[in-house]
Amino acid sequence: MSFFNSEKLQDAQKANLDLLQQISGKIFASVEQLTQLQFKTLQASTEEQFDGFRKLLAVRDPQGFAELQASFAKPNVQAERLAEFNRQVQALIVGTQSEIAKLTTLQVEAGTKQVHEFVEVISKNAPAGSEPVVAAFKTSLANAGTVFESAQKAVKQAADVAQSGFDAATAATAAAGKAAPEAGKATSGNK
């Protein structure tokens, strides 16, 4: 008598292959989105640079040059752009991680169910006197499930802490960007 059902084993292998293909697809889609985001940012930056050069070439007097120079020294605009780019990248990373976590969680749940079914078949067909071994095996499986759940919770908590840290850094950058022009106005007003 065989404890292994070859059809179930083959189905599990197909499910794992499908999962790997889905994860690969999510990763490739995320890399494509990141590349597009970087390209758009580079393109906008390049256009901004050329606009700056055009304005510089159009300057005809020292006052116009001073005004142009003042318009380039707007750190809050640059800080806001950088913060927005970072928010978009962070959202992309978090979204991809979340989708992959959902896919793998479903697969792990299906695998766990199959293992429990296998253990039940073994325990029903185990010879007399092997009950302590079967019970120990079931206990170790339950413990492994608990460890996996704890690890999942720890990963989620770490992702939440990283996200809140990123949000706080973004808010601080935005606040510093807004405070810089106001500090410059206060300094120039004292002269």
C-alpha positions as CSV (number, residue, x, y, z in Angstrom):
1,M,0.0,0.0,0.0
2,S,1.3,3.5,-0.9
3,F,0.8,6.5,1.2
4,F,1.6,8.8,-1.7
5,N,-1.0,9.8,-4.2
6,S,0.9,10.6,-7.4
7,E,-2.0,12.7,-8.7
8,K,-1.9,15.0,-5.6
9,L,1.8,15.2,-5.8
10,Q,1.6,16.2,-9.5
11,D,-1.1,18.7,-8.7
12,A,1.1,20.2,-6.0
13,Q,4.0,20.5,-8.4
14,K,1.8,22.2,-11.0
15,A,0.4,24.6,-8.4
16,N,4.0,25.5,-7.3
17,L,5.0,26.1,-10.9
18,D,1.9,28.3,-11.4
19,L,2.8,30.2,-8.3
20,L,6.4,30.8,-9.5
21,Q,5.0,32.0,-12.8
22,Q,2.6,34.4,-11.1
23,I,5.4,35.8,-8.8
24,S,7.7,36.2,-11.8
25,G,4.9,38.1,-13.6
26,K,4.4,40.4,-10.6
27,I,8.1,41.1,-10.4
28,F,8.5,41.8,-14.1
29,A,5.4,44.1,-14.0
30,S,6.9,46.0,-11.1
31,V,10.3,46.3,-12.7
32,E,8.5,47.6,-15.8
33,Q,6.5,50.2,-13.8
34,L,9.7,51.3,-11.9
35,T,11.5,51.7,-15.2
36,Q,8.6,53.8,-16.6
37,L,8.6,55.9,-13.5
38,Q,12.4,56.5,-13.7
39,F,12.1,57.3,-17.4
40,K,9.3,59.8,-16.8
41,T,11.3,61.4,-14.0
42,L,14.4,61.6,-16.1
43,Q,12.5,63.0,-19.0
44,A,10.8,65.7,-16.9
45,S,14.2,66.6,-15.3
46,T,15.8,66.9,-18.7
47,E,13.0,69.2,-20.0
48,E,13.4,71.3,-16.9
49,Q,17.2,71.6,-17.5
50,F,16.6,72.7,-21.1
51,D,14.0,75.2,-20.0
52,G,16.6,76.6,-17.5
53,F,19.2,76.9,-20.3
54,R,16.7,78.7,-22.5
55,K,15.9,81.1,-19.8
56,L,19.5,81.7,-19.1
57,L,20.2,82.4,-22.8
58,A,17.3,84.9,-22.8
59,V,18.7,87.0,-19.9
60,R,19.8,90.4,-21.1
61,D,20.7,92.3,-17.9
62,P,22.0,91.7,-14.4
63,Q,18.5,92.1,-12.8
64,G,17.1,89.4,-15.1
65,F,20.0,87.2,-14.2
66,A,19.4,87.7,-10.4
67,E,15.7,86.9,-10.9
68,L,16.5,83.8,-12.9
69,Q,19.0,82.7,-10.2
70,A,16.3,83.2,-7.5
71,S,13.9,81.1,-9.5
72,F,16.3,78.2,-9.6
73,A,16.9,78.3,-5.8
74,K,13.5,76.8,-4.8
75,P,14.5,73.8,-2.7
76,N,10.9,73.0,-1.8
77,V,10.0,72.2,-5.4
78,Q,12.9,69.9,-5.8
79,A,12.3,68.3,-2.4
80,E,8.6,67.8,-3.2
81,R,9.5,66.1,-6.5
82,L,12.0,63.8,-4.8
83,A,9.4,63.0,-2.1
84,E,6.8,62.2,-4.7
85,F,9.2,60.0,-6.6
86,N,10.1,58.2,-3.4
87,R,6.4,57.8,-2.5
88,Q,5.7,56.2,-5.9
89,V,8.6,53.9,-5.6
90,Q,7.6,52.9,-2.1
91,A,4.0,52.3,-3.2
92,L,5.2,50.1,-6.0
93,I,7.4,48.1,-3.6
94,V,4.7,47.7,-1.0
95,G,2.1,46.8,-3.6
96,T,4.3,44.1,-5.1
97,Q,5.3,42.7,-1.8
98,S,1.7,42.5,-0.7
99,E,0.6,40.8,-3.9
100,I,3.4,38.2,-3.6
101,A,2.6,37.6,0.1
102,K,-1.0,36.9,-0.8
103,L,0.0,34.5,-3.5
104,T,2.5,32.6,-1.3
105,T,0.1,32.6,1.6
106,L,-2.6,30.9,-0.5
107,Q,-0.1,28.3,-1.7
108,V,1.3,27.6,1.8
109,E,-2.3,27.1,3.1
110,A,-3.0,24.6,0.3
111,G,0.3,22.8,1.0
112,T,-0.5,22.7,4.7
113,K,-3.9,21.2,4.0
114,Q,-2.3,18.5,1.8
115,V,0.2,17.7,4.6
116,H,-2.5,17.4,7.1
117,E,-4.5,15.1,4.8
118,F,-1.3,13.0,4.4
119,V,-0.8,12.8,8.1
120,E,-4.4,11.7,8.6
121,V,-3.9,8.9,6.1
122,I,-0.7,7.8,7.8
123,S,-2.3,7.9,11.2
124,K,-5.3,5.8,10.1
125,N,-3.0,3.2,8.5
126,A,-0.3,3.2,11.2
127,P,0.4,-0.1,12.9
128,A,-0.8,-0.6,16.5
129,G,1.4,0.9,19.1
130,S,2.7,3.8,16.9
131,E,0.2,6.3,18.3
132,P,2.9,8.2,20.3
133,V,5.0,8.6,17.2
134,V,2.0,9.8,15.1
135,A,1.0,12.2,17.9
136,A,4.5,13.6,18.1
137,F,4.5,14.0,14.3
138,K,1.1,15.9,14.5
139,T,2.5,18.1,17.3
140,S,5.6,19.0,15.4
141,L,3.4,19.9,12.4
142,A,1.3,22.1,14.6
143,N,4.4,23.8,16.0
144,A,5.7,24.4,12.5
145,G,2.4,26.0,11.5
146,T,2.7,28.3,14.6
147,V,6.2,29.2,13.7
148,F,5.2,30.0,10.1
149,E,2.3,32.2,11.3
150,S,4.6,34.0,13.7
151,A,7.1,34.6,10.9
152,Q,4.3,36.0,8.7
153,K,3.2,38.4,11.5
154,A,6.8,39.5,12.1
155,V,7.3,40.2,8.4
156,K,4.1,42.2,8.2
157,Q,5.0,44.2,11.3
158,A,8.4,44.9,9.8
159,A,6.8,46.1,6.6
160,D,4.4,48.3,8.6
161,V,7.3,49.8,10.6
162,A,9.3,50.5,7.4
163,Q,6.2,52.1,5.8
164,S,5.6,54.4,8.8
165,G,9.3,55.3,8.9
166,F,9.1,56.2,5.2
167,D,6.0,58.2,5.7
168,A,7.6,60.1,8.6
169,A,10.7,60.8,6.5
170,T,8.6,62.0,3.6
171,A,6.6,64.3,5.9
172,A,9.8,65.7,7.5
173,T,11.3,66.3,4.0
174,A,8.2,68.1,2.9
175,A,8.1,70.2,6.0
176,A,11.8,71.1,5.6
177,G,11.2,72.0,2.0
178,K,8.4,74.4,3.0
179,A,10.4,75.9,5.8
180,A,13.5,76.7,3.8
181,P,11.9,79.4,1.6
182,E,10.3,81.0,4.6
183,A,13.7,81.0,6.4
184,G,15.2,82.6,3.4
185,K,12.5,85.3,3.3
186,A,13.1,86.1,7.0
187,T,16.9,86.4,6.5
188,S,16.6,88.6,3.4
189,G,14.0,90.8,5.1
190,N,16.5,91.5,7.9
191,K,19.1,92.9,5.5
